[in-house]
Amino acid sequence: MSDRPTFRLVAISELKDHEEVDPKRVDELVESIRHTQSVADPVWVAFGTGVILNGHHRVAALRRLGAQRVPAWVFDYHSASVRLDRWSDGPPIPKEEVERRALQGDLFSPKTTRHRVEPSLPTRRTPLATLLGSEPPPDHPRASRSPRRRSGSASEPT
């Protein structure tokens, strides 16, 4: 994978948390997503491991809403363009520790790690219906087909 982030719709079942979430913040996001019927900001996910780097609360809200997919910027976590800091004072946390905790389910407290990516990543609004699985992703072949009308011959295109 290159250093350049790639936008993908990732199966929610493939994502691994490394931090706990604040239930009140999840409640707020559930309501916001229901109201807008979309997610404006993709989460950040480490390529190959599925570790959530940014967006634990959005993923928790989407899980509660029954989403099958999550909009995500996927990138090489060990790239120099990805920095790891803390939200509060404390010793530095190595990226390997974030991955270990995610893979073992040994979660940090909410808002422990702070990831930054250079250059910054744009927002990219994704409809909730796409994430729930009730409509195909925008780049799916089914999404671009026009509906077919029935005609006299089953083999005749319309």
For each residue, the residues with C-beta under 8 A, 3 or more apart:
1: 6 47 48 74 75 76
2: 76
3: 75 76 79 80 81
4: 75
5: 44 73 74 75 117 121
6: 1 73 74 75
7: 42 71 72 73 74 124
8: 72 74
9: 69 70 71 72 126 130 131 137
10: 14 15 45 50 69 70 72 74
11: 14 15 68 69
12: 15 59 62 63 67 68 69 70
13:
14: 10 11 50
15: 10 11 12 43 45 50 51 52 59 70
16: 49 50 51 52 102 103
17: 20 21 52 56 59 102 107
18: 51 52 53 56 98 99 101 102 107 108 113
19: 52 56 107 108 109 110 111 112 113
20: 17 56 107 108 109 110
21: 17 25 26 56 57 60 110
22: 25 26 57 110 111
23: 26 27
24: 27 28
25: 21 22 28 29 57 110
26: 21 22 23 29 30 57 60 61 64
27: 23 24 30 31
28: 24 25 31 32
29: 25 26 32 33 57 58 60 61
30: 26 27 33 34 61 64 65
31: 27 28 34 35
32: 28 29 35 36
33: 29 30 36 37 38 39 61 62 65 128
34: 30 31 37 65 128
35: 31 32
36: 32 33 40 128
37: 33 34 127 128 129
38: 33 125 126 127 128
39: 33 42 58 62 70 71 125 126 128 131
40: 36 123 124 125
41: 55 58 123 124
42: 7 39 55 70 71 72 73 121 123 124 126
43: 15 52 53 54 55 56 58 59 70 71 72 73
44: 5 52 53 54 55 72 73 75 115 117 121
45: 10 15 50 51 52 53 72 73 74 75
46: 49 50 51 53 74 75 76 77 99
47: 1 74 75 76 77
48: 1
49: 16 46 77 99 102 103
50: 10 14 15 16 45 46
51: 15 16 18 45 46 77 98 99 102 103
52: 15 16 17 18 19 43 44 45 55 56 59 102
53: 18 43 44 45 46 77 82 98 113 115
54: 43 44 115
55: 41 42 43 44 52 58 59 70 72
56: 17 18 19 20 21 43 52 59 60 110
57: 21 22 25 26 29 60 61
58: 29 39 41 43 55 61 62 70
59: 12 15 17 43 52 55 56 62 63 70
60: 21 26 29 56 57 63 64
61: 26 29 30 33 57 58 64 65
62: 12 33 39 58 59 65 67 70 131
63: 12 59 60 66 67
64: 26 30 60 61
65: 30 33 34 61 62 128 131 132
66: 63 132
67: 12 62 63 70 128 131 132 133
68: 11 12 131 132 133
69: 9 10 11 12 130 131 133 137
70: 9 10 12 15 39 42 43 55 58 59 62 67 131
71: 7 9 39 42 43 124 126 131
72: 7 8 9 10 42 43 44 45 55
73: 5 6 7 42 43 44 45 117 121
74: 1 5 6 7 8 10 45 46 47
75: 1 3 4 5 6 44 45 46 47 79 81 82 117
76: 1 2 3 46 47 79 82
77: 46 47 49 51 53 82 95 99
78: 82 95
79: 3 75 76 82
80: 3
81: 3 75 117 118 119
82: 53 75 76 77 78 79 95 115 116 117
83: 115 116 117 118
84: 92 93 94 95 98 113 114 115
85: 113 114 115 116
86: 89 90 92 93 112 113 114
87: 111 112 113 114
88: 111 112
89: 86
90: 86 93
91:
92: 84 86
93: 84 86 90 97 98 112 113
94: 84 97 98
95: 77 78 82 84 98 99
96: 99 100
97: 93 94 100 101
98: 18 51 53 84 93 94 95 101 102 108 113
99: 18 46 49 51 77 95 96 102 103
100: 96 97 103 104 106
101: 18 97 98 104 105 106 107 108
102: 16 17 18 49 51 52 98 99 105
103: 16 49 51 99 100
104: 100 101
105: 101 102
106: 100 101
107: 17 18 19 20 101
108: 18 19 20 98 101 112 113
109: 19 20 112
110: 19 20 21 22 25 56
111: 19 22 87 88 114
112: 19 86 87 88 93 108 109
113: 18 19 53 84 85 86 87 93 98 108
114: 84 85 86 87 111
115: 44 53 54 82 83 84 85
116: 82 83 85
117: 5 44 73 75 81 82 83 120 121
118: 81 83
119: 81
120: 117
121: 5 42 44 73 117
122:
123: 40 41 42
124: 7 40 41 42 71
125: 38 39 40
126: 9 38 39 42 71 130 131
127: 37 38 130 131 135
128: 33 34 36 37 38 39 65 67 131 132
129: 37 132 134 135
130: 9 69 126 127 133 134 135 136 137 138
131: 9 39 62 65 67 68 69 70 71 126 127 128
132: 65 66 67 68 128 129
133: 67 68 69 130
134: 129 130
135: 127 129 130 143
136: 130 140 142 143
137: 9 69 130 140 143
138: 130 143
139: 143
140: 136 137 143 144
141: 144 145
142: 136 145
143: 135 136 137 138 139 140
144: 140 141
145: 141 142 148
146:
147:
148: 145 157 158
149: 158
150: 158
151: 156 158
152: 156
153: 156
154:
155:
156: 151 152 153
157: 148
158: 148 149 150 151
